[in-house]
Amino acid sequence: MTKISIVQLYPAELGITGDRGNVRTLEERLRARGVEYTTAHVGVGERLPDDVDIVVIGNGPLSALRGVHTDFLARADELRSFLADDRTLFAIGGSAELLGERIDLTDGDSVPGLGVMPYRVARTRDRRVGYITVRTPDTAVVGFEDHASEWTLADGAAAYGTVVAGRGSYSRGDSRGEFVRHRNAVAGNVQGPVLPLNPALADVLVRAVAARRGLQLPDATPSPFDEYAKGARDAIERFVHDKGFKTIQL
């Protein structure tokens, strides 16, 4: 039987916002379809296993980004080939920023990125903290944003979601945008962690793997986790659409 291979990259350094929950959700969505999987944790200096299907990278502060920076840059060609082969990548927060061209800091310095995703990032003094809801072509997404950055997209076609409530990561015409999709890579700033709250977004990633592998996926069997996720999403939706809702200003 085919096994799907999942890797969480830098789980110790870039996993401070419940990012293991994103991995667990992918595991659960595969298990709910009767699909076998393996999960590996890859740290600094360790090589990615062969034939990886999904790489998940989480969030961390600037100090953690600097700690993995040299190792991460050394993986640029491998990750570029990974994406060109239509494999799946999901990155949130600091790791997503490093996948772009560069991060411009508020002190005038900049941190070179891997350049595998079509954007650059500027850190700002305006911290965006609060619940967020996003409409993507595949599903609605809810969660929590906490970042002080503005993204500039090099390829407008990579804009994946439109912000319904909240601030988001970049401008999208007259509206705000959140999430960037380049081939089967999805990057953004929605935390929570986001996939346990939004199993339909996890399914977008799972279906991308299945399409590349030529697999026919059965429907997922119902799970109590689906009900928990729906209850949490409904509560967030009620809150953000209340007339008194505002994102938190620091």
Disulfide bonds with the S-S distance in Angstrom:
none
